[in-house]
Amino acid sequence: MADSLWIIGVAMTKFGRYPDKDLIDLGSEAAMAALTDAGLSIFDADVLAAGCLFDTGGVGQRIQKQIGQTGIPVYNVVNACATGATAFRVAAMAIKAGEAGIGLAVGVEQMGKQGLLGAQRSQAKDRQFEPSGRYDAIGPVEGVLGTSLMPGTFAQSGMEYAYLHDGVGFEQFARVAEKNHAHSTLNPLAQYQRAFSLEQIMNAEMIAYPNTLLMCCPTGDGAAAAVLCSGERLATMPALVRRRAVKVSASVLTSDPYVDGGSVQYNVNTLTRQAADQAYETAGVDPQDLDLVELHDCFATAELRHYDNLRLCAEGGAGEWIDRRGPWRDGEIPVNVSGGLLSKGHPLGATGIANLYEVATHLRGEAGDRQVDGAKVGLTHVIGLGSACAVHILEKSAA
């Protein structure tokens, strides 16, 4: 079995809309870029894991047809919004088991403007926020009514938290979106790169209270990829690769526990708490040791709840924490410096690996204008309803 696990190459495409490229073009672009970043080629990989939610037709094998067919095992995974992170974990498990020395994980999605319910979304008129032009929300028209679709589900979860804890209301949820949109202006790979004032966010079209349009993530197209290797294999690599390597100190995947009469809201939050606690224990890391976090902010309400679920703030203190700018880039624990799903975008299959890309880039000191100074430890988190939660803790190489 491998004694340790390392990321030696990462890449992602700019998230957005790509009518001139197909799904396999995007996945291949990210895969080739990650291999190049590691100083390797597809001929060095021992296993390939590919994640895509809306196309389950052998995406990994089709990517291989563009980047090189070498006969290695290919795993295609689907795990809701945790699909990309699950693909990463599949490659990681193959290495940890000693079956592979180098693994390639790819997450890819091409969603355009379909939202989560394709055909139904086409019945809704395009939503716009003037004067910036179109900014399409993740949910179709039913979400405006606050139903059991994603906008309603996460709106209800946020309101539950506001009911249980003082100092949490519409303004605190809107502050999450204000932060992430501001962060996005420093990320050239984000789908949207525009700051909005708190007033603009709160006055935007209401989708499902308390989430307005600018508090909902957009859909789109994109891909991300990572190259992993064992500690034994890393030791044989050039000094530059060893210096840029990022250690995977914990890789955790959970699913719903059985709770008699439990709600979606209950399970979403329990999933995260279980995964986070296990990851902290495995890595030997305390939440306050984290230098940055990329978490699953499909809606502003989700991010605020996950401050508490990930133990980033005092229990029940998420509202107070956002009020004092604790999760801003210059705060106590920067959260979603990439712009998060709210601005970076959320092509579902790519999201989990894109979060790993962001944290790894900061730990390498290569994040440019958005760099978190001195970053040594980071956490990524993604939720897939249905259910799955993946949490990874990454650490900077000491080499």
C-alpha positions as CSV (number, residue, x, y, z in Angstrom):
1,M,0.0,0.0,0.0
2,A,1.1,3.6,-0.7
3,D,2.5,5.3,2.3
4,S,1.3,8.8,1.2
5,L,-0.7,10.4,-1.6
6,W,0.3,13.5,-3.6
7,I,-1.1,15.8,-6.3
8,I,1.6,16.6,-8.8
9,G,-0.4,18.2,-11.6
10,V,-3.6,20.2,-11.7
11,A,-5.5,22.1,-14.4
12,M,-9.0,23.5,-15.2
13,T,-10.5,25.2,-18.1
14,K,-12.2,28.6,-17.7
15,F,-15.8,27.9,-16.8
16,G,-18.4,29.3,-19.1
17,R,-20.2,28.4,-22.3
18,Y,-18.5,26.6,-25.1
19,P,-20.8,26.1,-28.1
20,D,-17.7,25.4,-30.3
21,K,-16.4,22.6,-28.1
22,D,-17.9,19.3,-27.0
23,L,-17.7,17.5,-23.7
24,I,-14.7,15.4,-24.7
25,D,-12.8,18.4,-26.0
26,L,-13.2,20.1,-22.6
27,G,-12.2,17.0,-20.7
28,S,-9.2,16.3,-22.9
29,E,-8.0,19.8,-22.6
30,A,-8.0,19.7,-18.8
31,A,-6.5,16.2,-18.8
32,M,-3.6,17.2,-21.1
33,A,-2.9,20.4,-19.2
34,A,-2.8,18.5,-15.8
35,L,-0.4,15.9,-17.3
36,T,1.8,18.7,-18.7
37,D,1.7,20.5,-15.3
38,A,3.1,17.2,-13.8
39,G,5.7,16.9,-16.5
40,L,4.1,13.6,-17.6
41,S,2.0,12.2,-20.5
42,I,-0.9,9.8,-20.6
43,F,1.6,7.0,-21.1
44,D,2.8,7.5,-17.5
45,A,-0.7,7.1,-16.0
46,D,-1.7,3.7,-14.5
47,V,-5.4,4.5,-14.0
48,L,-7.9,7.0,-15.2
49,A,-11.1,8.0,-13.4
50,A,-13.6,10.3,-15.1
51,G,-16.6,12.0,-13.6
52,C,-19.6,13.4,-15.6
53,L,-23.2,13.6,-14.4
54,F,-25.2,14.2,-17.5
55,D,-23.3,12.0,-20.0
56,T,-22.6,8.5,-18.7
57,G,-21.5,7.0,-22.1
58,G,-18.0,6.0,-21.3
59,V,-16.6,9.5,-21.0
60,G,-13.2,8.3,-19.7
61,Q,-12.7,6.0,-22.7
62,R,-13.7,8.8,-25.1
63,I,-11.2,11.1,-23.5
64,Q,-8.6,8.5,-24.0
65,K,-9.3,8.4,-27.7
66,Q,-8.2,12.0,-27.9
67,I,-5.2,11.9,-25.6
68,G,-3.9,8.3,-26.0
69,Q,-5.3,4.8,-25.5
70,T,-2.9,2.9,-23.4
71,G,-5.0,0.0,-22.1
72,I,-5.1,1.2,-18.5
73,P,-8.2,0.7,-16.4
74,V,-10.8,3.4,-16.7
75,Y,-13.5,4.1,-14.1
76,N,-16.5,6.3,-15.0
77,V,-18.3,7.7,-12.0
78,V,-21.6,9.6,-11.2
79,N,-22.3,11.0,-7.8
80,A,-24.4,14.1,-8.2
81,C,-22.5,17.3,-7.5
82,A,-19.8,15.3,-5.8
83,T,-19.0,13.5,-9.1
84,G,-15.6,15.1,-9.8
85,A,-14.4,14.7,-6.2
86,T,-15.5,11.0,-6.3
87,A,-13.5,10.5,-9.5
88,F,-10.5,12.0,-7.7
89,R,-11.0,9.6,-4.8
90,V,-11.3,6.6,-7.1
91,A,-7.8,7.4,-8.5
92,A,-6.6,8.0,-5.0
93,M,-7.8,4.7,-3.8
94,A,-6.2,2.8,-6.6
95,I,-2.8,4.4,-5.6
96,K,-3.4,3.8,-1.9
97,A,-4.1,0.2,-2.6
98,G,-0.9,-0.2,-4.5
99,E,-2.5,-1.0,-7.8
100,A,-1.2,2.2,-9.4
101,G,1.7,4.6,-9.0
102,I,0.2,7.5,-11.0
103,G,-3.5,8.2,-11.5
104,L,-5.4,10.8,-13.6
105,A,-8.7,12.1,-12.5
106,V,-10.9,14.2,-14.8
107,G,-14.2,15.9,-14.0
108,V,-16.2,17.4,-16.9
109,E,-19.7,18.8,-17.7
110,Q,-21.4,20.6,-20.5
111,M,-24.6,22.1,-19.3
112,G,-25.1,25.4,-21.2
113,K,-28.1,27.1,-19.8
114,Q,-30.1,24.0,-19.0
115,G,-30.2,24.3,-15.3
116,L,-30.6,21.1,-13.3
117,L,-33.8,20.0,-15.0
118,G,-33.0,20.6,-18.7
119,A,-36.4,20.4,-20.5
120,Q,-38.2,22.3,-17.8
121,R,-35.6,25.0,-17.7
122,S,-36.3,25.7,-21.4
123,Q,-39.9,26.7,-20.5
124,A,-38.6,29.6,-18.3
125,K,-37.6,32.9,-19.7
126,D,-34.0,33.8,-19.5
127,R,-33.3,35.6,-16.2
128,Q,-31.2,38.8,-16.4
129,F,-29.6,41.2,-14.1
130,E,-29.2,44.6,-15.7
131,P,-26.9,46.2,-16.7
132,S,-24.5,43.3,-16.7
133,G,-26.4,41.1,-19.1
134,R,-27.5,37.6,-18.6
135,Y,-26.8,35.8,-15.3
136,D,-28.7,32.5,-15.4
137,A,-29.6,30.9,-12.2
138,I,-29.2,27.1,-11.6
139,G,-32.9,26.4,-11.1
140,P,-35.8,26.5,-13.6
141,V,-38.9,28.5,-13.2
142,E,-40.4,26.2,-10.5
143,G,-37.6,27.3,-8.2
144,V,-39.0,30.8,-8.0
145,L,-42.0,29.3,-6.1
146,G,-39.7,27.8,-3.5
147,T,-40.7,24.2,-4.2
148,S,-38.7,21.0,-3.5
149,L,-36.3,21.8,-6.3
150,M,-32.8,22.9,-5.5
151,P,-33.6,26.6,-4.9
152,G,-36.4,25.7,-2.5
153,T,-34.4,23.0,-0.8
154,F,-31.4,25.2,0.0
155,A,-33.6,28.2,0.8
156,Q,-35.4,26.1,3.4
157,S,-32.1,24.9,4.8
158,G,-31.0,28.5,5.2
159,M,-34.2,29.6,6.9
160,E,-34.0,26.7,9.3
161,Y,-30.5,27.9,10.4
162,A,-31.8,31.5,10.7
163,Y,-34.7,30.3,12.9
164,L,-32.3,28.3,15.2
165,H,-29.6,31.0,15.6
166,D,-29.6,34.7,16.4
167,G,-27.9,37.2,14.1
168,V,-28.8,35.4,10.9
169,G,-31.1,36.9,8.3
170,F,-31.5,38.0,4.7
171,E,-28.5,40.4,5.0
172,Q,-26.1,37.8,6.3
173,F,-26.9,35.4,3.4
174,A,-26.5,38.3,0.9
175,R,-23.1,39.1,2.4
176,V,-21.9,35.6,1.3
177,A,-22.7,36.4,-2.3
178,E,-21.1,39.9,-1.9
179,K,-17.9,38.2,-0.8
180,N,-17.8,35.6,-3.5
181,H,-18.6,38.0,-6.4
182,A,-15.8,40.3,-5.1
183,H,-13.3,37.4,-5.0
184,S,-14.2,36.4,-8.5
185,T,-12.8,39.6,-9.9
186,L,-9.3,38.2,-9.2
187,N,-9.9,34.8,-10.9
188,P,-9.4,34.7,-14.6
189,L,-10.9,31.2,-14.8
190,A,-14.2,32.2,-13.2
191,Q,-17.4,32.2,-15.4
192,Y,-18.3,35.6,-14.0
193,Q,-15.9,38.2,-12.8
194,R,-17.9,41.1,-11.5
195,A,-18.4,42.5,-8.0
196,F,-21.9,43.4,-6.8
197,S,-22.9,45.6,-3.9
198,L,-24.9,44.3,-1.1
199,E,-27.8,46.4,-2.2
200,Q,-27.7,45.0,-5.8
201,I,-27.6,41.5,-4.4
202,M,-30.6,42.0,-2.1
203,N,-32.6,43.8,-4.7
204,A,-32.0,41.3,-7.5
205,E,-34.9,39.0,-8.6
206,M,-36.0,36.7,-5.8
207,I,-35.6,33.0,-6.7
208,A,-36.6,31.3,-3.4
209,Y,-36.4,33.4,-0.3
210,P,-33.8,34.3,0.9
211,N,-31.8,33.5,-2.2
212,T,-32.0,36.1,-4.9
213,L,-30.7,35.5,-8.5
214,L,-27.2,36.8,-7.5
215,M,-27.2,34.3,-4.6
216,C,-27.6,31.3,-6.9
217,C,-24.8,29.6,-8.8
218,P,-24.9,29.6,-12.7
219,T,-24.6,26.5,-14.8
220,G,-22.2,26.2,-17.6
221,D,-19.4,24.1,-19.2
222,G,-16.0,23.2,-18.0
223,A,-13.5,20.6,-16.9
224,A,-10.8,20.1,-14.3
225,A,-8.2,17.4,-13.9
226,A,-5.6,16.3,-11.4
227,V,-2.6,13.9,-11.5
228,L,-1.9,11.9,-8.3
229,C,1.0,9.8,-7.3
230,S,2.3,7.7,-4.4
231,G,5.0,9.0,-2.1
232,E,7.3,6.2,-3.4
233,R,6.8,7.4,-7.0
234,L,7.2,11.0,-6.0
235,A,10.6,10.3,-4.6
236,T,11.9,9.4,-8.0
237,M,10.7,12.6,-9.7
238,P,12.7,15.8,-10.4
239,A,13.2,18.3,-7.6
240,L,10.8,20.8,-9.2
241,V,8.0,18.3,-9.2
242,R,8.7,17.4,-5.5
243,R,8.7,21.1,-4.5
244,R,5.3,21.7,-6.2
245,A,3.7,18.5,-5.0
246,V,0.7,18.9,-2.7
247,K,0.0,16.2,0.0
248,V,-3.4,14.7,0.2
249,S,-3.7,14.3,4.0
250,A,-7.3,13.2,4.1
251,S,-9.8,12.0,1.5
252,V,-13.3,11.3,2.9
253,L,-16.6,10.4,1.2
254,T,-19.8,10.0,3.2
255,S,-23.4,9.3,2.4
256,D,-26.7,9.8,4.3
257,P,-27.0,8.1,7.6
258,Y,-30.5,6.7,8.4
259,V,-32.6,9.1,10.5
260,D,-36.2,8.3,11.2
261,G,-38.2,11.1,9.6
262,G,-35.0,12.9,8.7
263,S,-35.3,15.8,6.2
264,V,-33.0,16.7,3.3
265,Q,-31.9,19.7,5.3
266,Y,-30.9,17.5,8.2
267,N,-29.0,15.1,6.0
268,V,-27.2,17.8,4.0
269,N,-25.7,19.2,7.2
270,T,-25.1,15.8,8.9
271,L,-23.2,14.6,5.8
272,T,-20.8,17.5,5.9
273,R,-20.2,17.3,9.7
274,Q,-19.4,13.6,9.4
275,A,-17.1,14.0,6.5
276,A,-15.3,17.0,8.0
277,D,-14.8,15.5,11.4
278,Q,-13.4,12.3,9.9
279,A,-11.1,14.4,7.6
280,Y,-9.8,16.5,10.5
281,E,-9.0,13.4,12.5
282,T,-7.3,11.6,9.6
283,A,-5.1,14.5,8.7
284,G,-4.4,15.5,12.3
285,V,-5.6,19.0,11.5
286,D,-7.8,21.4,13.5
287,P,-10.3,23.6,11.6
288,Q,-8.4,26.7,12.9
289,D,-5.2,25.3,11.2
290,L,-6.8,25.9,7.8
291,D,-5.4,28.7,5.6
292,L,-8.2,28.5,3.0
293,V,-11.4,26.6,2.2
294,E,-13.2,25.9,-1.1
295,L,-16.7,24.8,-0.1
296,H,-20.0,24.0,-2.0
297,D,-21.8,27.3,-2.3
298,C,-24.5,26.3,-4.8
299,F,-26.6,28.9,-3.0
300,A,-25.5,31.6,-0.5
301,T,-27.6,29.9,2.2
302,A,-25.6,26.7,1.7
303,E,-22.2,28.4,2.2
304,L,-23.3,30.1,5.4
305,R,-24.6,26.9,6.9
306,H,-21.4,25.1,6.0
307,Y,-19.3,27.6,8.0
308,D,-20.8,25.9,11.0
309,N,-20.8,22.4,9.5
310,L,-17.1,22.6,8.8
311,R,-16.4,24.0,12.3
312,L,-14.9,27.2,10.7
313,C,-16.8,29.4,13.2
314,A,-18.3,28.9,16.7
315,E,-21.4,26.7,16.7
316,G,-24.4,28.9,15.6
317,G,-22.0,31.7,14.9
318,A,-22.1,31.8,11.1
319,G,-24.0,35.1,10.9
320,E,-21.6,36.8,13.2
321,W,-18.6,35.4,11.3
322,I,-19.7,36.7,8.0
323,D,-20.6,40.1,9.5
324,R,-17.0,40.5,10.7
325,R,-15.6,39.3,7.4
326,G,-14.0,36.1,8.8
327,P,-14.3,34.2,5.5
328,W,-13.1,37.0,3.2
329,R,-9.7,36.6,1.5
330,D,-8.1,38.9,4.1
331,G,-10.0,37.3,7.0
332,E,-9.4,34.5,9.5
333,I,-10.1,31.6,7.2
334,P,-10.6,32.7,3.5
335,V,-13.5,30.8,2.0
336,N,-14.1,30.5,-1.8
337,V,-11.3,32.8,-2.9
338,S,-12.0,31.5,-6.4
339,G,-15.3,33.2,-6.4
340,G,-17.0,29.9,-5.4
341,L,-19.8,28.3,-7.4
342,L,-21.7,31.6,-7.2
343,S,-19.2,33.3,-9.6
344,K,-16.7,30.6,-10.7
345,G,-19.6,28.5,-12.0
346,H,-20.9,25.0,-11.4
347,P,-20.5,22.6,-14.3
348,L,-21.4,19.8,-11.9
349,G,-19.0,17.0,-12.9
350,A,-16.0,19.4,-12.8
351,T,-16.7,21.2,-9.6
352,G,-15.1,18.8,-7.1
353,I,-11.7,18.7,-8.9
354,A,-11.9,22.5,-9.6
355,N,-12.0,23.0,-5.9
356,L,-8.9,20.8,-5.5
357,Y,-7.2,22.8,-8.3
358,E,-7.9,26.1,-6.5
359,V,-6.5,25.0,-3.1
360,A,-3.5,23.2,-4.6
361,T,-2.7,26.3,-6.6
362,H,-2.6,28.4,-3.4
363,L,-0.5,25.9,-1.6
364,R,2.0,26.0,-4.4
365,G,2.0,29.8,-4.2
366,E,0.9,30.1,-7.8
367,A,-2.5,31.8,-7.5
368,G,-1.4,35.2,-8.7
369,D,-3.5,38.2,-7.6
370,R,-5.8,36.1,-5.4
371,Q,-3.0,34.3,-3.6
372,V,-3.6,33.6,0.1
373,D,-0.2,34.5,1.6
374,G,1.6,31.8,3.3
375,A,-1.0,29.1,2.6
376,K,0.1,25.7,3.9
377,V,-3.2,23.8,4.7
378,G,-6.4,23.9,2.8
379,L,-9.8,22.0,2.7
380,T,-12.2,21.3,-0.2
381,H,-15.8,20.3,0.3
382,V,-18.6,19.3,-2.1
383,I,-22.1,18.0,-1.5
384,G,-24.1,15.8,-3.9
385,L,-27.7,15.4,-3.0
386,G,-28.8,11.9,-3.3
387,S,-26.4,11.7,-1.3
388,A,-22.7,12.2,-1.1
389,C,-20.2,14.5,0.6
390,A,-16.5,14.7,-0.2
391,V,-14.0,16.5,2.0
392,H,-10.3,16.6,1.2
393,I,-7.5,18.2,3.2
394,L,-4.4,19.2,1.3
395,E,-1.0,20.3,2.7
396,K,2.0,22.2,1.1
397,S,5.0,20.1,0.4
398,A,7.9,20.5,2.8
399,A,10.4,19.6,0.1
